[in-house]
Amino acid sequence: MRRSGRPLSFDREAALAAAMRVFWQHGYEASSVAVLTAAMGITPPSLYAAFGDKQRLFLAAVDRYLGGSDRVTATIAGAANAQDAARDLLTAAAIGGTGADTPAGCLLASSIVTGSTAAAGIREALAAIRRRIETALRLRIEGDIDAGLLPAGSDAEMLAGHVFAVVQGMSTLAKDGAGRDKLLRVAAGAMAGWPGPR
């Protein structure tokens, strides 16, 4: 363990980016400490000193993937309306899951689809992140209903859930080899059924 106040002897952000790619590519449980440290270019003691343990490293990688824990919810709140917020989420999923230099699919959707009881805490942490984002979208939809931008009978919970079901499905399609154009068309199809104003 490094002494308190001693500077790290490696680039923490570069190491975190490398860890993110490993988790994204292989999933949480298949990414051993040995595989992670090899990709990060550090030793296990350096990993523990800088990040605490594998679970905390993974959560830090997820936070980096999202661009900060509150960025997505802030983007939803800052959109012109709920429809734009939903479209932005779907478009980001289509583009982010088909990058030329990144693994296919969504890190949140695919990194721990199944896992042992030892990974239950990580599964719940990811589910909590997804629920928080979905709730932010639902609240935005409810606000548009109250403002008359959406029909009074619109089902905000269903609409938000539908967006996230499509995001999860697009991640699977991307991992199966679907290209960006196809996923963007899937996103557009999902938005085609969005309810119009009163």
Secondary structure, DSSP 8 states (H G I E B T S, - for coil): ---TT---SS-HHHHHHHHHHHHHHH-TTTS-HHHHHHHHT--HHHHHHHHSSHHHHHHHHHHHHHTSTTHHHHHHHHSSSHHHHHHHHHHHHHHHTT-TTS-SS-HHHHTTSS--GGGHHHHHHHHHHHHHHHHHHHHHHHHHHHTTSS-TT--HHHHHHHHHHHHHHHHHHHHTT--HHHHHHHHHHHHHT-----
